[in-house]
Amino acid sequence: MPKFVTIGGQPIGNGNGTYIIGEIGINHNGSVEIAKKLIDAAALAGCNAVKFQKRTPDLCVPQEQRNILRETPWGLIPYIEYKCKVEFEKEEFEEIDKYCRAKGIDWFASCWDIPSVDFIEQFEPVCHKIASASLTDDALLMRINDTGRPMILSTGMSTMEEIRHAVSLLDSERLLIAHTTSSYPCRPEELNLRMIQTLQKEFENPIGYSGHEVGLQTTVAAVVLGACFVERHITLDRAMWGSDQAASVEPGGLWRLVRDIRVIEKAMGDGQKRIYESEIPVINKLRKN
């Protein structure tokens, strides 16, 4: 099994740089213009990729929830209508694809059903993301595996047995695994960052981190613990309407997060003790022997 997997031309794992993903998800609220502003923020911060979500509402929304009324930016409407309004279709994703190429940033999506995988495939994404909610959907996992593309498997709200089963269905040569806790926002005491090391011991695949917490320091800590890719939800304003906004990072915070991760990468070193040239004058000044 590999020590690294390549996404968008960048090897991830085995000591290569951290692959940083800005999860736009549905924080665009159905607006391509908001999506473009979020892409701008991710590119300016130095992210490697942005991620969207893709669903077929008729397949993903349970029958008993479809007609529940919900307050939305479009007024009080049935839940199924809301879910349709926040879905981008071919024209919108064509615009997003063109915009990301112009900005030099990768993009991909979490597909929640098989038709959505078929839909996203037309854009030849750099990889596919398997959401934590889909980890137990064997048919979906096998369809994603059949694309032949790299895959990122999120492991929130899952047992180790469920994770092992999901991994067994997927080509390990193309698989990356993300530790995460599926609470929005997630309390620090439930982040369980040491699971990054637990997953590293069990699987030879690259292990990363998908965070839903408030703040940045714990995501930086995930990199210190060995996460070779990280994903955070991003937003223009945490006060915007939407269920994921409060657990998201605003543009200024995203810039600081990427900056700090890049500093941490330089500071980690290789673990081999050495005397640096900058220490020589200090030795000559402070040591008698």
Sequence and secondary structure as in RCSB ss.txt:
>XXXX:A:sequence
MPKFVTIGGQPIGNGNGTYIIGEIGINHNGSVEIAKKLIDAAALAGCNAVKFQKRTPDLCVPQEQRNILRETPWG
LIPYIEYKCKVEFEKEEFEEIDKYCRAKGIDWFASCWDIPSVDFIEQFEPVCHKIASASLTDDALLMRINDTGRP
MILSTGMSTMEEIRHAVSLLDSERLLIAHTTSSYPCRPEELNLRMIQTLQKEFENPIGYSGHEVGLQTTVAAVVL
GACFVERHITLDRAMWGSDQAASVEPGGLWRLVRDIRVIEKAMGDGQKRIYESEIPVINKLRKN
>XXXX:A:secstr
  S EEETTEEESTT   EEEEEEETTTTT HHHHHHHHHHHHHHT SEEEEEE  HHHHS GGGTT EEEETTE
EEEHHHHHHHT   HHHHHHHHHHHHHHT EEEEEE SHHHHHHHHTT  S EEE GGGTT HHHHHHHHHT S 
EEEE TT  HHHHHHHHHHS GGGEEEEE    SSB GGGT TTHHHHHHHH  S EEEEE BSSSHHHHHHHHT
T SEEEEEB S TTSSSTTGGGSB HHHHHHHHHHHHHHHHHH  S     GGGHHHHHHH   
